[in-house]
Amino acid sequence: MSTTVTTWSLEQTSPSDLRPAVAPEGDDLTIVRAEVPSPEFSRFLYTAVGGDIHWNDRLHLSYKEWQEIVEKPGSEIWVAYEKGTPAGYVELDPQDDGVVEIIYFGLIASFRGRRIGGHLLTEGVRRAWDLAERWPDREPTRRVWLHTCSLDGPHAMDNYRRRGFRLFDTKVEEAEETATPGPWPGALG
């Protein structure tokens, strides 16, 4: 059985495009770069965040393929923690000519709806814009882009637009419906 999926591509072309979200009140939330490349941790974040919203494009990857992703020079994962517990993450994928894609962004289901997403996205975008400061072999970032689709959470597009992203492409296609795997196969019943 197939379903219609709309995919929107959005971009920023200047650091001044970013409209920061207000950080949630309290000091229980921290955002930290995962500096040690870890395929296991990357896969945990991917499945924990995307398991209930049909992220499955990486589930077939081998350990070696995950390792290549997390060890790519300039690739970064920034993790939001609430009181030491991972709440969500942003994964930055450096591309040619000063382009950085926010390849994955999201929150674990139990942390959604608590104003964490806007703050995490703000920090992820800031880190995309200053990526070359941490990776001297990279040229300065001149464009940050991402895509979202109709299968993502209901607040995703609004969050991207409120942070200053502009739509530059829309695609509509038929896709095979897949079971929602949860953080691991069968977790959500």
N, C-alpha and C positions, 0 to 999 in steps of 0.2 A: 504494500500500500504506500502511496506517495502523498506528500504534503507540499504545499506551496511555501517557499521560504524566501523572504526578502532580505537582502544583505545591503547594508548602507556603509559606505566608506566615507570617513571624515578626516579632516586635517587641520593642523595649525601650521602657519608658515613664518611665525615670529614668536619669540618668547613673550612678547607683549600681548599676544592673543589669549594667553591663559587668564582666566577669571577664577581666582582661587576660591575654594569653599572655606567656610569658617570651620575650624577644627571643633570636634565635639567637646563639650565641657568636661572638665576633669583631666587628670593627668595619667589615666590608666591605659591610654592608647599610645603605642610607640610604633614607628615605622623604621625598619632596619634593613639594610642590604644584606642578603645572604651571600657573603663573600667567598665561601668555600663551595666550589661547584659540587653539587650532590644530585645525581640522577634520582635517588630515592626521595629526597625532599621535594624536588621539582615535581615528580610524579604524584607525590602525596598532595601537594597544593593543587595541581591540575585536577585530580579526581575529587578532592574535597570540595573545591569551588564549582567545578563544572559538571559533577556527576548528576545533578538533578535538572540541569538545563541542556542536556544532550551534547556536551563536549565529548567527542569520541575520536577526533581525528588523530590523536596521539596514542590512543590505547593500544594500538598494534605495534608500537615501536619497541625495539629491543633495548636492552640496557645500554649497549654501545651507541645506539642512535640517540638515546636520551643524554648520554655522556657528551656526545658531540655537540648537542644543543647547548648544554649548560657550560661547556668549556670554550665556546666560540668567543674570541676576543671581542669585548664590548658588550656581550650579552649580560644582562643583569636581572636579578629578581629582587624586588623590594617587598618585604612582608610586613603587614600590619599585625601587631600583637595587642591583645587586650589582657592585661594582667598576666602576661607570659604565654597566653594561648594564641596560636595563629588564628587570625580572623579573615584574612584575605591577602591577595598579592597582586602585583603588577610585574609583568615580564617584558623587558625591553629587548628588541631584536635590532641590532645595528645593521644597516644596509649601506649600499654604496652612495657616494656623493652627499654625505652629511644627512642622510635620511634615517630616522629611527621609527620603527613600528612598535606600537604597544600591542604586542602579539596576543597577550592574555591579560585580563584584568577582571577581578571579581571578588566577591565575598563568600565565605562559607554561609550556607543558608541561615543558620542560627544567629548570624551577625548582621543580616540584612535589615533594612528599615530603621537603622539606629544612627544615621547620619555619618557613618564611617566611610561609606563609598566615595562621597564627594571629596573628603579629606585625603583619602588614599589616592584617588585619581589625581588630585592636585599635586601631591608629592611625586607621584610617578611621572607626570608631565614635566615637572621641574627637573627631575633626574634625567629625563630624555633630553631636555634642552642643554643640560650641563654635562652630558656624557663624555665629551672630549676632554674635560678637565680631569677625569679619572683614567682615561685611555688616551695618552698623548699621541699615539700613532693614528688616531682618528681625526678627520677634519671636523671643525665645529658643526653642530647640528643646524640645519637650515629648514628642516621640515619634520614634523611629528605627525604620524597618521595612525589610524586604527580602523577596524571594521566591527560592526555589530550586526546582529540579525534578529529576525522576528522570533527566534527561539530563545533569545537571551531574556534576562529578567525584565520586568515591565518598566523599570526606572532607568535602564541603561541609556537609552537614547537621550532622555531628558538630562541626565547627568553629564553626558558628553557635550551636549549643546550649552548647558550652563557653565561648563568649564571653558567655553570659547571655541570648540571645534565646529568647523563648517563642513557641510555635506558636499562631496565632489563626485559621488557615483552611487547609483542604485541599480541593483540587479535582482530580478525575480526569476526563480527557477524551481523546478520540481525536484524534490529530494525524497529518497526513501525514508520512511519513518523508522526510527530506531528506538529500541527500549531505552529508558533512562537507567543507566547502570548504577547510579549512586556512587559513593566513594569507592566501592568495590562491587564487582558483579553480584547482583541479587540483593544488595543492601537495602534497597527501598521496596522490596517485595516483588 
